[in-house]
Amino acid sequence: MRAVLPLLALACTLAACGARISEINLRPDKYYQETVSFIGQVGRMERFTGETLVEVVGQRGGRILVKTTEPVEAQSGDWVSVKGLLVPEARVGDAVLYDVVIAEKVSPRGPPRIPDFM
């Protein structure tokens, strides 16, 4: 019983973690209209009037677009934590983009302590 408790605690902790960018990209329809949270590095950022589009790169190379109306306190290469709603399409400037996270919060953070091996 004592050997099972640490494994159970670890499984619960991992289940509580947010989705990985690669998981979202693999089956975006599974996450549409759901709140997702993940961490990654800022790949590129484009500022428009009243909104910012950020390309976030996951540890395994997956990329996802994040649209926010709040200022982003990060630059290319910085690690960020993102929480927001995944939508099938969103308008940014004059363009319609697909599979975009409408961010509630984009906050700077340090790199993950445990690399994503799986």
N, CA, C and O atoms as a DFTB+ gen file, in Angstrom:
472 C
 N C O
     1  1       0.820      -1.190       0.000
     2  2       0.000       0.000       0.000
     3  2       0.868       1.259       0.000
     4  3       0.548       2.232      -0.684
     5  1       1.970       1.246       0.768
     6  2       2.853       2.413       0.824
     7  2       3.521       2.695      -0.512
     8  3       3.800       3.850      -0.834
     9  1       3.778       1.663      -1.285
    10  2       4.410       1.847      -2.594
    11  2       3.427       2.432      -3.609
    12  3       3.837       3.104      -4.555
    13  1       2.146       2.181      -3.414
    14  2       1.133       2.630      -4.356
    15  2       0.828       4.118      -4.173
    16  3       0.553       4.802      -5.159
    17  1       0.868       4.636      -2.956
    18  2       0.499       6.025      -2.689
    19  2       1.355       7.047      -3.440
    20  3       0.796       7.985      -4.007
    21  1       2.691       6.911      -3.472
    22  2       3.473       7.882      -4.259
    23  2       3.143       7.833      -5.749
    24  3       3.104       8.873      -6.407
    25  1       2.907       6.641      -6.285
    26  2       2.540       6.517      -7.694
    27  2       1.188       7.153      -7.966
    28  3       1.002       7.807      -8.992
    29  1       0.255       6.967      -7.064
    30  2      -1.061       7.574      -7.211
    31  2      -0.969       9.099      -7.144
    32  3      -1.633       9.791      -7.915
    33  1      -0.159       9.622      -6.237
    34  2       0.036      11.071      -6.129
    35  2       0.670      11.628      -7.405
    36  3       0.272      12.691      -7.881
    37  1       1.649      10.920      -7.958
    38  2       2.291      11.353      -9.194
    39  2       1.305      11.336     -10.353
    40  3       1.294      12.261     -11.165
    41  1       0.490      10.317     -10.444
    42  2      -0.510      10.231     -11.523
    43  2      -1.516      11.373     -11.426
    44  3      -1.894      11.948     -12.446
    45  1      -1.948      11.704     -10.231
    46  2      -2.894      12.815     -10.055
    47  2      -2.251      14.145     -10.428
    48  3      -2.897      15.005     -11.026
    49  1      -0.993      14.310     -10.078
    50  2      -0.287      15.543     -10.418
    51  2      -0.150      15.692     -11.926
    52  3      -0.385      16.771     -12.469
    53  1       0.226      14.619     -12.599
    54  2       0.377      14.676     -14.051
    55  2      -0.969      14.882     -14.743
    56  3      -1.033      15.562     -15.767
    57  1      -2.019      14.320     -14.216
    58  2      -3.343      14.493     -14.808
    59  2      -3.827      15.930     -14.666
    60  3      -4.613      16.403     -15.487
    61  1      -3.372      16.621     -13.644
    62  2      -3.796      18.006     -13.421
    63  2      -3.039      18.997     -14.298
    64  3      -3.447      20.153     -14.411
    65  1      -1.952      18.570     -14.915
    66  2      -1.167      19.457     -15.772
    67  2      -1.980      19.824     -17.017
    68  3      -2.875      19.087     -17.431
    69  1      -1.652      20.967     -17.597
    70  2      -2.330      21.388     -18.814
    71  2      -1.915      20.534     -20.002
    72  3      -0.988      19.728     -19.925
    73  1      -2.615      20.731     -21.078
    74  2      -2.310      19.994     -22.307
    75  2      -1.009      20.508     -22.910
    76  3      -0.640      21.666     -22.714
    77  1      -0.332      19.662     -23.625
    78  2       0.863      20.076     -24.355
    79  2       0.442      20.633     -25.702
    80  3      -0.603      20.272     -26.241
    81  1       1.265      21.512     -26.234
    82  2       0.970      22.116     -27.530
    83  2       0.854      21.039     -28.602
    84  3      -0.020      21.114     -29.465
    85  1       1.723      20.048     -28.551
    86  2       1.670      18.975     -29.557
    87  2       0.367      18.183     -29.455
    88  3      -0.156      17.735     -30.475
    89  1      -0.171      18.001     -28.236
    90  2      -1.450      17.304     -28.077
    91  2      -2.593      18.128     -28.669
    92  3      -3.489      17.582     -29.312
    93  1      -2.558      19.430     -28.450
    94  2      -3.595      20.303     -28.992
    95  2      -3.543      20.296     -30.518
    96  3      -4.580      20.229     -31.177
    97  1      -2.336      20.365     -31.078
    98  2      -2.187      20.354     -32.537
    99  2      -2.614      19.027     -33.157
   100  3      -3.117      18.999     -34.280
   101  1      -2.418      17.938     -32.434
   102  2      -2.766      16.623     -32.954
   103  2      -4.279      16.459     -33.116
   104  3      -4.735      15.925     -34.127
   105  1      -5.053      16.909     -32.141
   106  2      -6.518      16.792     -32.172
   107  2      -7.150      18.097     -31.704
   108  3      -7.729      18.141     -30.618
   109  1      -7.052      19.168     -32.503
   110  2      -7.610      20.442     -32.036
   111  2      -9.115      20.386     -31.806
   112  3      -9.627      21.084     -30.931
   113  1      -9.834      19.565     -32.576
   114  2     -11.286      19.469     -32.404
   115  2     -11.676      18.971     -31.011
   116  3     -12.766      19.273     -30.526
   117  1     -10.804      18.222     -30.379
   118  2     -11.043      17.727     -29.024
   119  2     -11.041      18.881     -28.013
   120  3     -11.693      18.794     -26.972
   121  1     -10.317      19.949     -28.315
   122  2     -10.146      21.058     -27.380
   123  2     -10.934      22.313     -27.764
   124  3     -10.912      23.291     -27.016
   125  1     -11.630      22.316     -28.911
   126  2     -12.377      23.503     -29.323
   127  2     -13.359      23.939     -28.239
   128  3     -14.042      23.118     -27.626
   129  1     -13.409      25.237     -28.023
   130  2     -14.287      25.863     -27.033
   131  2     -14.006      25.375     -25.615
   132  3     -14.876      25.457     -24.747
   133  1     -12.794      24.867     -25.374
   134  2     -12.359      24.452     -24.044
   135  2     -11.226      25.369     -23.596
   136  3     -10.466      25.880     -24.419
   137  1     -11.120      25.572     -22.296
   138  2     -10.004      26.331     -21.754
   139  2      -8.790      25.413     -21.695
   140  3      -8.851      24.326     -21.120
   141  1      -7.698      25.854     -22.287
   142  2      -6.452      25.090     -22.274
   143  2      -5.385      25.916     -21.572
   144  3      -5.458      27.144     -21.539
   145  1      -4.410      25.242     -21.019
   146  2      -3.264      25.937     -20.434
   147  2      -2.011      25.142     -20.785
   148  3      -2.020      23.911     -20.786
   149  1      -0.947      25.860     -21.079
   150  2       0.302      25.229     -21.482
   151  2       1.442      26.219     -21.283
   152  3       1.220      27.403     -21.030
   153  1       2.659      25.713     -21.403
   154  2       3.838      26.570     -21.342
   155  2       4.636      26.386     -22.621
   156  3       4.558      25.343     -23.269
   157  1       5.395      27.393     -22.973
   158  2       6.234      27.322     -24.159
   159  2       7.069      28.585     -24.276
   160  3       7.010      29.472     -23.425
   161  1       7.837      28.646     -25.334
   162  2       8.684      29.804     -25.606
   163  2       8.044      30.652     -26.689
   164  3       7.412      30.143     -27.615
   165  1       8.221      31.949     -26.551
   166  2       7.726      32.863     -27.576
   167  2       8.591      32.690     -28.811
   168  3       9.804      32.894     -28.759
   169  1       7.970      32.314     -29.919
   170  2       8.687      32.180     -31.186
   171  2       8.712      33.511     -31.917
   172  3       9.773      34.041     -32.245
   173  1       7.523      34.039     -32.165
   174  2       7.368      35.336     -32.831
   175  2       6.218      36.071     -32.173
   176  3       5.348      35.470     -31.543
   177  1       6.233      37.383     -32.334
   178  2       5.154      38.188     -31.788
   179  2       4.866      39.331     -32.749
   180  3       5.782      39.975     -33.259
   181  1       3.586      39.573     -32.988
   182  2       3.171      40.656     -33.879
   183  2       2.129      41.484     -33.137
   184  3       1.109      40.964     -32.685
   185  1       2.401      42.776     -33.020
   186  2       1.460      43.669     -32.337
   187  2       0.598      44.392     -33.353
   188  3       1.096      44.920     -34.348
   189  1      -0.701      44.409     -33.091
   190  2      -1.668      45.134     -33.896
   191  2      -2.338      46.159     -33.002
   192  3      -2.070      46.197     -31.801
   193  1      -3.196      46.982     -33.559
   194  2      -3.922      47.958     -32.761
   195  2      -4.869      47.233     -31.809
   196  3      -5.846      46.625     -32.244
   197  1      -4.584      47.296     -30.532
   198  2      -5.462      46.712     -29.520
   199  2      -5.328      45.223     -29.300
   200  3      -6.052      44.669     -28.472
   201  1      -4.432      44.548     -30.005
   202  2      -4.258      43.106     -29.806
   203  2      -2.852      42.675     -30.211
   204  3      -2.153      43.367     -30.951
   205  1      -2.469      41.521     -29.705
   206  2      -1.152      40.957     -30.001
   207  2      -1.318      39.503     -30.397
   208  3      -2.102      38.779     -29.783
   209  1      -0.595      39.067     -31.412
   210  2      -0.572      37.678     -31.844
   211  2       0.796      37.111     -31.499
   212  3       1.824      37.645     -31.915
   213  1       0.799      36.025     -30.735
   214  2       2.040      35.403     -30.274
   215  2       2.083      33.967     -30.782
   216  3       1.111      33.224     -30.646
   217  1       3.208      33.582     -31.366
   218  2       3.433      32.179     -31.721
   219  2       4.221      31.562     -30.566
   220  3       5.335      31.988     -30.263
   221  1       3.625      30.552     -29.926
   222  2       4.260      29.892     -28.789
   223  2       4.753      28.523     -29.251
   224  3       4.016      27.768     -29.885
   225  1       6.003      28.216     -28.926
   226  2       6.643      26.966     -29.334
   227  2       6.788      26.066     -28.109
   228  3       7.339      26.482     -27.089
   229  1       6.291      24.832     -28.212
   230  2       6.386      23.875     -27.118
   231  2       7.754      23.232     -27.055
   232  3       8.589      23.437     -27.935
   233  1       7.979      22.455     -26.009
   234  2       9.267      21.790     -25.807
   235  2       9.579      20.777     -26.899
   236  3      10.747      20.490     -27.161
   237  1       8.551      20.235     -27.535
   238  2       8.773      19.235     -28.578
   239  2       8.688      19.830     -29.975
   240  3       8.664      19.094     -30.962
   241  1       8.642      21.180     -30.071
   242  2       8.656      21.831     -31.372
   243  2       7.301      22.211     -31.919
   244  3       7.225      22.892     -32.942
   245  1       6.212      21.788     -31.261
   246  2       4.882      22.170     -31.709
   247  2       4.673      23.667     -31.557
   248  3       5.218      24.290     -30.646
   249  1       3.888      24.234     -32.445
   250  2       3.633      25.681     -32.427
   251  2       2.137      25.934     -32.393
   252  3       1.351      25.196     -32.987
   253  1       1.755      27.002     -31.678
   254  2       0.354      27.377     -31.604
   255  2       0.267      28.900     -31.542
   256  3       1.137      29.564     -30.979
   257  1      -0.797      29.437     -32.129
   258  2      -1.001      30.883     -32.136
   259  2      -1.880      31.287     -30.967
   260  3      -2.872      30.629     -30.655
   261  1      -1.495      32.387     -30.325
   262  2      -2.211      32.908     -29.168
   263  2      -2.540      34.370     -29.445
   264  3      -1.658      35.171     -29.753
   265  1      -3.824      34.705     -29.331
   266  2      -4.275      36.083     -29.526
   267  2      -4.638      36.660     -28.162
   268  3      -5.359      36.032     -27.386
   269  1      -4.135      37.859     -27.873
   270  2      -4.427      38.500     -26.600
   271  2      -4.662      39.989     -26.798
   272  3      -4.084      40.613     -27.688
   273  1      -5.520      40.545     -25.953
   274  2      -5.745      41.984     -25.981
   275  2      -4.944      42.679     -24.886
   276  3      -4.856      43.906     -24.859
   277  1      -4.364      41.894     -23.987
   278  2      -3.524      42.442     -22.911
   279  2      -2.084      42.551     -23.397
   280  3      -1.665      41.772     -24.253
   281  1      -1.315      43.507     -22.864
   282  2       0.097      43.590     -23.239
   283  2       0.861      42.344     -22.775
   284  3       0.610      41.818     -21.691
   285  1       1.782      41.887     -23.601
   286  2       2.588      40.710     -23.287
   287  2       3.973      41.184     -22.852
   288  3       4.675      41.868     -23.596
   289  1       4.345      40.805     -21.638
   290  2       5.632      41.207     -21.078
   291  2       6.688      40.136     -21.375
   292  3       7.304      39.599     -20.455
   293  1       6.891      39.835     -22.635
   294  2       7.867      38.831     -23.037
   295  2       8.397      39.183     -24.413
   296  3       7.789      39.948     -25.162
   297  1       9.539      38.607     -24.724
   298  2      10.161      38.791     -26.032
   299  2      10.436      37.425     -26.631
   300  3      10.268      36.402     -25.967
   301  1      10.853      37.408     -27.871
   302  2      11.171      36.165     -28.550
   303  2      12.199      35.374     -27.737
   304  3      13.235      35.909     -27.340
   305  1      11.901      34.098     -27.495
   306  2      12.795      33.237     -26.730
   307  2      12.435      33.116     -25.262
   308  3      12.910      32.200     -24.591
   309  1      11.604      34.018     -24.742
   310  2      11.187      33.964     -23.341
   311  2      10.156      32.856     -23.138
   312  3       9.375      32.555     -24.042
   313  1      10.156      32.252     -21.956
   314  2       9.173      31.243     -21.586
   315  2       7.928      31.936     -21.055
   316  3       8.019      32.897     -20.291
   317  1       6.765      31.441     -21.465
   318  2       5.496      31.989     -21.006
   319  2       4.539      30.863     -20.622
   320  3       4.654      29.730     -21.089
   321  1       3.606      31.211     -19.769
   322  2       2.509      30.335     -19.406
   323  2       1.249      30.940     -20.007
   324  3       1.004      32.137     -19.855
   325  1       0.446      30.122     -20.692
   326  2      -0.734      30.608     -21.398
   327  2      -1.962      29.868     -20.881
   328  3      -1.946      28.651     -20.694
   329  1      -3.028      30.637     -20.655
   330  2      -4.330      30.054     -20.323
   331  2      -5.352      30.772     -21.182
   332  3      -5.401      32.002     -21.200
   333  1      -6.177      30.001     -21.902
   334  2      -7.170      30.627     -22.757
   335  2      -8.077      29.621     -23.430
   336  3      -7.974      28.415     -23.204
   337  1      -8.959      30.134     -24.254
   338  2      -9.970      29.348     -24.953
   339  2      -9.493      29.042     -26.371
   340  3      -9.141      29.957     -27.116
   341  1      -9.480      27.753     -26.751
   342  2      -9.106      27.365     -28.114
   343  2     -10.338      27.481     -29.006
   344  3     -11.369      26.861     -28.742
   345  1     -10.221      28.281     -30.064
   346  2     -11.334      28.468     -31.000
   347  2     -10.914      27.983     -32.385
   348  3      -9.730      28.023     -32.721
   349  1     -11.880      27.521     -33.198
   350  2     -11.542      27.025     -34.528
   351  2     -11.005      28.109     -35.454
   352  3     -10.146      27.836     -36.292
   353  1     -11.508      29.347     -35.310
   354  2     -10.989      30.433     -36.132
   355  2     -11.165      31.754     -35.398
   356  3     -12.068      31.927     -34.579
   357  1     -10.265      32.682     -35.724
   358  2     -10.305      34.011     -35.114
   359  2      -9.776      35.021     -36.122
   360  3      -8.911      34.708     -36.940
   361  1     -10.302      36.216     -36.052
   362  2      -9.839      37.304     -36.916
   363  2      -8.774      38.089     -36.167
   364  3      -8.975      38.517     -35.031
   365  1      -7.633      38.269     -36.832
   366  2      -6.534      39.072     -36.301
   367  2      -6.159      40.062     -37.389
   368  3      -5.684      39.678     -38.458
   369  1      -6.376      41.340     -37.107
   370  2      -6.170      42.340     -38.147
   371  2      -7.159      42.073     -39.271
   372  3      -8.365      42.004     -39.036
   373  1      -6.656      41.923     -40.489
   374  2      -7.503      41.640     -41.649
   375  2      -7.535      40.155     -42.021
   376  3      -8.186      39.771     -42.992
   377  1      -6.839      39.330     -41.254
   378  2      -6.719      37.909     -41.602
   379  2      -7.562      37.029     -40.684
   380  3      -7.770      37.346     -39.513
   381  1      -8.037      35.929     -41.236
   382  2      -8.718      34.901     -40.450
   383  2      -7.711      33.778     -40.235
   384  3      -7.161      33.236     -41.194
   385  1      -7.472      33.431     -38.966
   386  2      -6.528      32.372     -38.609
   387  2      -7.285      31.226     -37.968
   388  3      -8.343      31.429     -37.372
   389  1      -6.748      30.027     -38.087
   390  2      -7.412      28.830     -37.598
   391  2      -6.672      28.235     -36.415
   392  3      -5.451      28.354     -36.314
   393  1      -7.424      27.585     -35.506
   394  2      -6.889      26.941     -34.307
   395  2      -6.067      27.938     -33.487
   396  3      -4.854      27.789     -33.335
   397  1      -6.740      28.936     -32.973
   398  2      -6.113      30.022     -32.226
   399  2      -6.590      29.977     -30.780
   400  3      -7.764      29.713     -30.519
   401  1      -5.688      30.232     -29.845
   402  2      -6.049      30.350     -28.434
   403  2      -6.318      31.819     -28.142
   404  3      -5.444      32.665     -28.330
   405  1      -7.528      32.121     -27.682
   406  2      -7.881      33.465     -27.238
   407  2      -7.493      33.517     -25.761
   408  3      -8.165      32.926     -24.916
   409  1      -6.412      34.223     -25.458
   410  2      -5.797      34.148     -24.134
   411  2      -6.549      34.946     -23.088
   412  3      -6.942      36.091     -23.312
   413  1      -6.741      34.314     -21.940
   414  2      -7.179      35.011     -20.741
   415  2      -5.957      35.619     -20.077
   416  3      -5.996      36.724     -19.536
   417  1      -4.854      34.847     -20.138
   418  2      -3.640      35.272     -19.445
   419  2      -2.410      34.710     -20.151
   420  3      -2.339      33.520     -20.458
   421  1      -1.451      35.585     -20.399
   422  2      -0.128      35.187     -20.890
   423  2       0.862      35.794     -19.916
   424  3       1.005      37.015     -19.847
   425  1       1.542      34.947     -19.167
   426  2       2.451      35.473     -18.156
   427  2       3.847      34.879     -18.314
   428  3       3.994      33.704     -18.649
   429  1       4.874      35.701     -18.071
   430  2       6.245      35.209     -18.153
   431  2       6.525      34.194     -17.054
   432  3       5.929      34.248     -15.978
   433  1       7.415      33.290     -17.326
   434  2       7.832      32.276     -16.355
   435  2       9.198      31.749     -16.755
   436  3       9.695      32.066     -17.836
   437  1       9.790      30.972     -15.919
   438  2      11.071      30.355     -16.232
   439  2      10.866      29.069     -17.010
   440  3       9.733      28.614     -17.172
   441  1      11.945      28.482     -17.489
   442  2      11.821      27.214     -18.222
   443  2      11.326      26.110     -17.295
   444  3      11.503      26.209     -16.081
   445  1      10.713      25.067     -17.834
   446  2      10.229      23.969     -17.001
   447  2      11.383      23.267     -16.291
   448  3      12.473      23.117     -16.844
   449  1      11.128      22.849     -15.076
   450  2      12.162      22.144     -14.301
   451  2      12.395      20.733     -14.840
   452  3      13.515      20.224     -14.822
   453  1      11.320      20.115     -15.317
   454  2      11.415      18.755     -15.849
   455  2      11.148      18.817     -17.340
   456  3      10.044      19.180     -17.745
   457  1      12.124      18.474     -18.170
   458  2      11.911      18.487     -19.620
   459  2      10.821      17.505     -20.023
   460  3      10.584      16.504     -19.347
   461  1      10.167      17.808     -21.132
   462  2       9.106      16.967     -21.675
   463  2       9.747      15.865     -22.512
   464  3      10.127      16.094     -23.660
   465  1       9.867      14.666     -21.934
   466  2      10.487      13.542     -22.636
   467  2       9.497      12.763     -23.485
   468  3       9.893      12.121     -24.458
   469  1       8.216      12.806     -23.137
   470  2       7.240      11.971     -23.829
   471  2       6.446      12.754     -24.811
   472  3       5.576      12.200     -25.483
